[in-house]
Amino acid sequence: MGSITMQEPTSTENGATAICNGNKQQPDQISDRSPADLVSTVNLSVRTPEIDGSRKRKAGVLPLEVGTRVMCRWRDGKFHPVKVIERRKLQFNESCDYEYYVHYTEFNRRLDEWVKLEQLDLDSVEAVVDDKVEDKATSLKMTRHQKRKIDETHVEGHEELDAASLREHEEFTKVKNIATIELGRYEIETWYFSPFPPEYNDSLRLYFCEFCLNFMKRKEQLQRHMRKCDLKHPPGDEIYRSGTLSMFEVDGKKNKVYGQNLCYLAKLFLDHKTLYYDVDLFLFYVLCECDDRGCHMVGYFSKEKHSEESYNLACILTLPPYQRKGYGKFLIAFSYELSKKEGKVGTPERPLSDLGLLSYRGYWTRVLLDILKKHKSNISIKELSDMTAIKAEDILTTLQTLDLIQYRKGQHAICADPKVLDRHLKAAGRGGLEVDVSKLIWTPYKEQG
C-alpha cells in the first residue's frame, strides 16, 4: 500500500557511516515539571517520611502493567505521555527489573521504543484503563469537529480494515522486531515491525547487501557476501539515466527473491503496507544514485502489471537517509510519466499514508495549477486529465480542497484567479527533481515480448 516518507538526510564525509534516526520528528514542546515539583524535589532531603511513602507507592505499581499510562522522558530531555505496549525482564539483572515498550500517545507509531525504568516518572502512573471505556468517555467530551478530525486520523491509512482487523493488525505489529539496519554506508533506525522469517526473531540489527538486498544477522556474514556478490545495481533493466540518477525496472517474477527482500526492507518504514509474498504480479521501479562503486538504492515504487482500478503505483518509499531531497516527488512524477507512455490515466493505490497523501496532494496541486496559470481559456477536468494522466476524481478532489471549483447549472466550473493560484502554488512548496522524459527508454509491460 502506498506510503511516502520524508526526512533530513544525515551527512557523511569520506564514506563514513551515517546514523539516521528515521525521521523521529521532534514532539511539540510540552512543559516539563512545574517549579513546585522542582522545589519539592530539593526539599526531599529533609522530609524522610514522605520519601518512604513515595518509595512504597512506587514499589506498589511495579512492574508496570501493559496498558499503563505514564510520563516518559524522551531524547529531548522532556517528559511526554506514553502508553505501555509491552514489557520484558532485563537479562542478567538480579533485581528482576523490566524495560518497557511505549507508544508516545501524541505522535506517530514510528516513535515507539523500548525505555528503561529510570526514564519513567512513576508519580504520574495512571491505572490501566479499558480502551473501549476510555474511547467512550473521550467521545462524550468531543465537539463534532474534533470527533471528525480523530476519525480521519484513525481511518487514514487503514480504510480497508474494519475495527476488528485494525486491532489485529496493531496487535501483531505493535513491537518493532528489528531496531536498526545497515545498508551500504548507512545505519538506519527502523520505524515499524516487519515480518521477517522466524530465524531472525532474535536479531535487533540486520545487515543488507545494498545491491541484491540479501540480509544477514552479522557484519562478518555481510563482508563475506560482498566479496562474492557480483551485482553493482538492482537486477533488471535500466530504463532511465540522467546525470548520477538511474531508474531500474525489476520484474517480480524474474527476480522473486530481490522483490521479496525489497518488501521486507520497505515494511520497516511503512506502517500499513501489505507485504507482497506473491511478487510475480508486480514491477518494481528502483531509483539509484550512481558513482564509481555502483548504483545505490535511494527509494522505489511498485506497480501492478495489470490493474483493473487504473492504479499506477502500489507502494512508494524513499529511504530515510535520502529523504528531503525531492526524491519522493520524483518517484510520483515518474509513475505518471509511465502512465502517459501507456496512454492511460493513473492513480495511487489506496490507502495512502498521512505523509503519502500530503506528497500526492502537493504534486497534484503543482501540476494542475501550473497548467491553469498558462491556460488562458476555459479548460475542463477531462482535458486536465488527458494532459496530466491524473485521474479525474483526483483532479476534482484537489481543486475542491483548494476551493478552486464551483458547481454551476449542473456543471463544475474551475476558478482560475492568478493571485489565488500563486498563493496556492507558494503553499504547495517547491517541486521535486525534474523527470527528463527524453532520457526515459521504456516499453509498457503489455508490449514487452
C-alpha positions in Angstrom: 0.0 0.0 0.0 1.2 3.5 -0.8 3.4 5.4 1.6 5.9 8.2 1.3 8.3 9.1 4.0 10.4 12.3 4.3 13.5 13.1 6.4 16.5 15.2 6.6 19.5 13.1 5.4 22.4 12.6 7.7 25.6 14.0 6.1 28.6 11.9 5.6 32.2 12.6 4.7 34.9 10.3 3.3 32.4 7.4 3.2 32.0 7.3 6.9 28.9 5.5 8.4 26.0 7.8 8.9 23.5 7.1 11.6 19.9 8.1 10.7 17.2 8.5 13.3 14.5 7.5 10.8 12.7 10.9 10.9 11.8 10.7 14.5 10.2 14.1 14.5 10.6 16.3 17.5 7.4 16.4 19.5 5.9 19.8 20.2 7.3 21.5 23.3 5.5 20.2 26.3 6.2 21.8 29.6 8.4 19.9 32.0 7.6 19.5 35.6 6.4 22.6 37.3 8.6 24.8 39.6 6.6 23.4 42.6 7.7 19.9 41.6 11.3 21.0 41.4 11.1 22.7 44.9 9.6 19.5 46.4 12.5 17.5 44.9 15.0 19.9 46.5 13.3 19.6 49.9 13.0 15.8 49.9 16.3 15.5 51.9 14.5 16.8 55.0 11.2 15.0 54.5 12.1 11.4 55.3 8.5 10.1 55.9 7.4 11.3 52.5 10.5 9.7 50.9 9.4 6.4 52.5 5.8 6.9 51.4 6.9 7.6 47.8 9.1 4.5 47.7 6.3 2.4 48.9 3.9 3.8 46.3 6.4 3.2 43.6 7.1 -0.3 44.7 3.4 -0.9 44.7 3.0 0.0 41.0 6.0 -2.1 39.8 6.2 -3.8 37.5 4.0 -1.7 35.3 1.1 -3.5 33.6 0.7 -3.4 29.8 -1.8 -0.6 29.1 -0.5 1.7 31.9 -0.2 5.3 31.1 2.7 7.3 32.4 5.0 10.2 31.6 8.3 9.3 29.9 11.5 11.3 29.4 12.2 11.3 25.6 15.6 12.0 23.9 14.8 15.8 24.0 15.1 15.6 27.8 11.4 16.4 28.3 8.5 14.3 29.6 5.7 13.1 27.3 2.7 10.9 27.9 3.1 7.3 26.9 1.2 4.1 27.0 3.0 0.8 27.9 2.6 -1.6 24.9 4.8 -4.4 26.1 7.3 -5.3 28.8 10.2 -7.7 29.3 12.6 -8.7 32.0 16.1 -7.3 31.7 18.5 -10.2 31.1 21.4 -10.7 33.5 19.7 -8.5 36.1 19.4 -9.9 39.6 16.7 -7.4 40.7 14.3 -8.7 38.0 13.8 -5.2 36.6 11.8 -4.7 33.5 12.1 -2.5 30.4 9.0 -1.2 28.7 8.0 -0.7 25.1 6.0 2.5 25.0 3.9 4.4 22.5 4.0 8.3 22.7 0.3 8.9 22.6 0.5 12.2 20.8 2.7 11.0 18.0 3.1 8.5 15.2 3.9 4.9 16.0 7.3 5.3 14.3 8.5 6.9 17.6 7.6 3.8 19.7 10.6 2.4 21.6 12.0 0.4 24.5 12.7 2.5 27.6 14.4 1.9 30.9 12.6 2.3 34.2 14.6 5.5 35.1 13.1 7.3 32.1 9.6 6.9 33.6 8.0 9.3 36.1 6.3 6.8 38.4 4.5 9.5 40.3 2.5 10.1 37.1 1.3 6.5 36.7 -2.3 6.0 35.8 -4.2 2.8 36.3 -4.8 0.6 33.3 -7.9 1.9 31.5 -10.1 -0.2 29.2 -9.7 1.3 25.7 -13.4 0.9 24.9 -14.4 2.7 28.1 -11.8 5.4 27.5 -12.8 5.9 23.9 -16.4 6.3 25.0 -15.6 8.8 27.7 -13.4 10.8 25.4 -16.1 10.7 22.7 -18.6 12.3 25.0 -16.3 15.3 25.7 -15.5 16.0 22.0 -17.1 18.5 19.7 -18.3 17.3 16.3 -15.3 18.9 14.6 -12.8 17.2 17.0 -14.5 13.9 16.5 -14.3 14.2 12.7 -10.6 15.0 12.9 -9.9 12.0 15.1 -12.0 9.7 12.8 -10.0 10.9 9.8 -6.7 10.2 11.6 -7.8 6.7 12.7 -9.1 5.7 9.3 -6.4 7.3 7.1 -4.0 4.6 6.0 -6.4 1.7 7.1 -9.5 2.3 5.1 -9.6 -1.4 4.0 -9.6 -2.6 7.6 -12.7 -2.9 9.8 -12.3 -2.2 13.6 -11.5 -5.9 14.4 -9.0 -6.2 11.7 -7.3 -2.9 12.7 -6.9 -4.1 16.3 -5.5 -7.4 15.0 -3.0 -5.5 12.8 -1.9 -3.3 15.6 -1.6 -6.2 18.0 0.5 -8.2 15.5 2.8 -5.3 14.6 2.8 -3.5 18.0 6.5 -4.0 18.8 9.4 -3.4 16.4 11.4 -6.6 15.9 14.4 -5.0 14.1 15.8 -1.9 15.8 18.4 -0.9 13.2 19.7 -2.0 9.8 22.9 -1.4 7.9 22.5 -0.6 4.2 25.6 0.5 2.3 27.3 3.3 4.2 24.3 4.0 6.4 23.0 2.7 9.7 19.3 3.4 9.9 16.9 3.2 12.8 13.7 1.5 11.8 10.2 2.8 12.2 7.9 -0.3 12.2 7.6 -4.0 12.5 8.4 -6.2 9.5 7.5 -9.9 9.4 11.0 -11.4 8.7 11.3 -15.2 8.8 11.3 -16.7 12.3 15.1 -17.3 12.4 15.6 -13.5 12.6 13.4 -13.1 15.6 16.4 -12.6 18.0 18.1 -10.1 15.7 17.8 -6.4 16.7 20.1 -5.4 13.8 20.2 -6.7 10.2 22.9 -6.2 7.6 21.6 -5.8 4.0 23.6 -6.1 0.8 22.8 -2.8 -0.9 22.8 -4.4 -4.4 20.9 -7.7 -4.1 19.2 -6.8 -0.8 20.0 -10.2 0.9 20.1 -9.7 4.6 22.2 -11.3 7.4 22.5 -11.3 11.2 26.2 -10.5 11.5 28.6 -8.0 9.9 31.1 -10.8 9.1 28.4 -12.6 7.1 27.8 -9.4 5.1 31.5 -8.9 4.5 31.9 -12.4 3.1 28.8 -12.0 1.0 30.1 -8.7 -0.5 33.3 -10.4 -1.6 31.1 -12.9 -3.7 28.2 -10.7 -4.8 28.9 -9.5 -8.4 25.9 -7.1 -8.6 26.6 -3.4 -8.6 23.0 -2.3 -9.3 19.4 -3.7 -8.9 18.8 -6.8 -11.1 16.7 -5.6 -14.0 16.6 -3.2 -16.9 17.9 0.4 -16.6 15.1 2.5 -18.1 16.3 6.0 -17.1 19.7 7.6 -16.7 20.2 11.4 -16.1 23.4 12.5 -14.6 24.0 10.4 -11.5 20.3 9.3 -11.2 19.2 6.0 -12.6 16.0 4.0 -12.6 15.8 0.2 -12.9 12.7 -1.8 -13.7 12.7 -5.1 -11.8 10.2 -7.8 -12.7 9.0 -9.6 -9.6 8.5 -12.8 -11.5 12.1 -12.8 -12.9 13.7 -11.6 -9.6 11.5 -13.1 -6.9 14.0 -13.1 -4.1 15.0 -9.5 -4.7 11.3 -8.4 -4.8 10.6 -10.2 -1.5 13.7 -8.7 0.2 12.7 -5.3 -1.0 9.3 -5.7 0.6 10.8 -6.8 3.9 13.1 -3.8 3.9 10.3 -1.4 2.9 7.9 -2.7 5.6 10.4 -1.5 8.3 9.5 2.1 7.3 5.8 1.7 6.2 3.2 1.1 8.9 0.3 -0.4 7.0 2.0 -1.8 3.9 0.8 -5.2 2.8 3.8 -7.5 2.4 3.8 -9.0 -1.1 4.8 -12.6 -0.8 3.5 -13.1 -4.3 5.7 -10.5 -6.1 5.2 -12.1 -9.5 2.3 -9.7 -10.2 4.4 -6.6 -9.6 7.1 -4.5 -11.3 9.5 -2.6 -9.0 11.0 0.7 -10.1 14.2 1.3 -8.1 15.7 4.7 -8.0 19.5 4.9 -7.5 22.3 7.4 -7.0 25.3 6.2 -9.1 29.0 6.6 -8.5 32.1 4.6 -9.3 31.2 2.0 -6.6 27.8 1.2 -8.2 24.2 2.2 -8.2 23.0 2.8 -4.6 19.2 2.4 -3.9 17.5 5.7 -2.9 13.9 4.6 -3.0 11.4 2.8 -5.1 7.8 2.4 -6.1 6.0 -0.8 -7.1 3.2 -1.2 -9.7 0.8 -4.0 -10.6 1.5 -5.4 -14.1 -2.3 -5.4 -14.7 -4.6 -3.1 -12.6 -8.3 -3.0 -13.2 -8.6 0.1 -11.0 -6.1 2.1 -13.0 -3.5 2.1 -10.2 -0.2 3.3 -11.5 1.5 2.9 -8.1 1.1 0.3 -5.4 3.7 1.2 -2.8 6.3 4.0 -2.6 9.2 4.7 -0.3 12.2 7.0 -0.1 14.8 5.5 2.4 15.4 7.8 5.4 19.0 8.8 4.6 17.8 10.2 1.2 14.6 12.0 2.3 14.0 15.7 1.9 16.0 15.8 -1.3 13.0 15.7 -3.7 13.2 12.0 -4.4 9.7 11.2 -3.3 8.2 13.8 -5.6 10.5 12.5 -8.4 9.1 9.0 -7.9 5.5 10.2 -8.1 6.2 12.2 -11.2 8.0 9.2 -12.8 4.9 7.0 -12.2 2.8 9.5 -14.1 5.3 9.6 -17.0 4.9 5.9 -17.3 1.1 6.3 -17.4 1.5 8.8 -20.2 3.6 6.4 -22.1 0.9 3.8 -21.7 -1.8 6.2 -22.8 -3.7 5.8 -19.6 -4.8 7.8 -16.6 -3.4 6.6 -13.2 -3.9 6.9 -9.5 -2.0 5.6 -6.5 -3.4 2.5 -4.8 -5.3 3.3 -1.6 -4.9 3.6 1.3 -2.2 6.3 1.3 -0.3 7.1 4.5 -0.6 10.5 6.1 2.8 11.6 4.5 1.9 9.9 1.2 -1.4 11.8 0.9 0.4 15.1 1.6 3.0 14.3 -1.1 0.4 13.4 -3.7 -1.7 16.5 -2.9 1.4 18.6 -3.3 2.2 17.0 -6.6 -1.4 17.3 -8.0 -1.6 20.9 -6.8 1.7 22.0 -8.5 0.9 20.2 -11.8 -2.7 21.4 -12.1 -2.0 25.0 -11.1 0.9 25.3 -13.4 -1.4 24.3 -16.3 -4.2 26.6 -15.1 -1.8 29.6 -14.9 -0.6 29.0 -18.5 -4.0 28.2 -20.0 -5.9 31.4 -20.8 -9.2 29.9 -22.0 -11.6 27.6 -20.1 -10.4 24.1 -19.6 -12.4 21.0 -18.4 -11.4 18.4 -15.9 -11.4 15.8 -18.7 -8.9 17.9 -20.6 -6.7 18.3 -17.5 -6.8 14.5 -17.0 -5.8 13.9 -20.6 -2.8 16.3 -20.3 -1.5 15.0 -17.0 -2.6 11.4 -16.8 -4.1 12.2 -13.4 -7.4 10.5 -12.7 -10.4 12.9 -13.0 -11.5 12.1 -9.4 -8.1 13.1 -8.0 -8.2 16.4 -10.0 -11.7 17.1 -8.7 -10.9 16.5 -5.0 -7.6 18.5 -5.3 -9.4 21.5 -6.8 -12.2 21.2 -4.3 -9.7 21.1 -1.4 -8.2 24.4 -2.8 -11.6 26.0 -3.2 -11.0 26.4 -6.9 -14.1 24.7 -8.2 -17.7 25.7 -8.1 -20.9 23.8 -9.1 -23.0 26.0 -11.5 -26.0 24.9 -13.5 -25.2 21.2 -13.1 -21.6 21.6 -14.1 -18.3 22.0 -12.3 -16.6 25.4 -13.1 -12.9 26.0 -12.3 -12.0 29.3 -10.8 -8.5 30.4 -12.0 -7.8 33.8 -10.5 -4.0 34.3 -11.0 -3.4 35.7 -7.5 -5.3 32.8 -5.9 -3.3 30.3 -8.0 0.0 31.9 -7.0 -0.9 31.8 -3.3 -1.7 28.0 -3.5 1.4 27.3 -5.5 3.5 29.0 -2.9 1.8 27.0 -0.1 2.4 23.7 -2.1 6.2 24.2 -1.9 8.8 23.6 -4.5 8.6 20.6 -6.8 11.0 17.7 -6.7 13.6 16.8 -9.1 12.5 17.0 -12.8 12.0 13.9 -14.8 13.8 14.4 -18.1 11.4 12.4 -20.4 13.9 12.4 -23.2 16.1 10.1 -21.0 13.2 7.6 -20.4 13.6 4.5 -22.5 10.8 2.2 -21.7 8.3 -0.2 -23.2 5.0 -0.7 -21.4 4.7 -4.2 -19.9 1.9 -5.4 -22.1 4.0 -4.6 -25.2 7.1 -6.3 -23.8 8.0 -9.5 -25.7 
